[in-house]
Amino acid sequence: MSVERKTFNKNILIAVDESENARRAVSYVAQLLGKADGFKVTVLHVIPDPEEDFFPNDREKEKWLKHYGEKVERILREHRDILIRGGFKAESVSTRSELRYCPSMAECILAERDKTQYDTIVVGRQGLSRKEQFLFGSISSKIVNHATNCAVWVVS
C-alpha cells in the first residue's frame, strides 16, 4: 500500500485575542521554532463587525472601531515582539487585523487559513467551563473539528 506524502509549507497562522492564553500560544511558537530556519509567522486578530443595530449611530460605531483598532494594533505589536525576541527574523513575522462579519470566529480563522495557505494554525485554549463549552463551544475546538489539510496546535 502506497501512502501519498504531502509536502507542508512552513507558514504558521497564530490567531490571537487579548487573552493570556493567546500570549502563551505566541510564546510557545517563539520558544519552539524561533531559532529554526524557514518559518514564516502571521499573527492574526479578527475584529468582529458589530451588528447594524449594536450602536445608536455611525459616529459611535466609528469611535468604537478606532479605539478597538488601536488596542488590537498594540496587542499585535507585543506578540510580534515576543516572536522576534524568540529568534524569528523580523521579516518572517507579520501581523494582520481584519474587520469581518463572523457568524463564528472559528469560521473566520479557517477562511483566512484557506485564503492564505497556512499549513499550521496555532490558537490559545479558551478558559471555558465544561458547561460553557457544551452550551457555546469554543473557538479552538471548532477549529480542531473543522480544519482540513493542516495541523492545529491548541496551547493552554
Secondary structure as the mmCIF struct_conf table of DSSP 4:
data_model
#
loop_
_struct_conf.conf_type_id
_struct_conf.id
_struct_conf.beg_label_comp_id
_struct_conf.beg_label_asym_id
_struct_conf.beg_label_seq_id
_struct_conf.end_label_comp_id
_struct_conf.end_label_asym_id
_struct_conf.end_label_seq_id
HELX_LH_PP_P HELX_LH_PP_P1 GLU A 4 ASN A 9
STRN STRN1 ASN A 11 ALA A 15
BEND BEND1 GLU A 18 SER A 19
HELX_RH_AL_P HELX_RH_AL_P1 GLU A 20 LEU A 33
TURN_TY1_P TURN_TY1_P1 GLY A 34 LYS A 35
BEND BEND2 ALA A 36 GLY A 38
STRN STRN2 LYS A 40 PRO A 48
HELX_LH_PP_P HELX_LH_PP_P2 ASP A 49 GLU A 51
TURN_TY1_P TURN_TY1_P2 GLU A 52 ASP A 53
BEND BEND3 PHE A 54 ASN A 57
HELX_RH_AL_P HELX_RH_AL_P2 ASP A 58 ARG A 85
TURN_TY1_P TURN_TY1_P3 GLY A 86 GLY A 87
HELX_RH_3T_P HELX_RH_3T_P1 ALA A 90 SER A 92
STRN STRN3 VAL A 93 ARG A 100
BEND BEND4 PRO A 103 SER A 104
HELX_RH_AL_P HELX_RH_AL_P3 MET A 105 THR A 116
TURN_TY1_P TURN_TY1_P4 GLN A 117 GLN A 117
BEND BEND5 ASP A 119 ASP A 119
STRN STRN4 THR A 120 GLY A 124
HELX_LH_PP_P HELX_LH_PP_P3 ARG A 125 GLN A 126
HELX_RH_AL_P HELX_RH_AL_P4 ARG A 130 PHE A 136
HELX_RH_AL_P HELX_RH_AL_P5 ILE A 139 HIS A 146
BEND BEND6 ASN A 149 CYS A 150
STRN STRN5 ALA A 151 VAL A 155
#
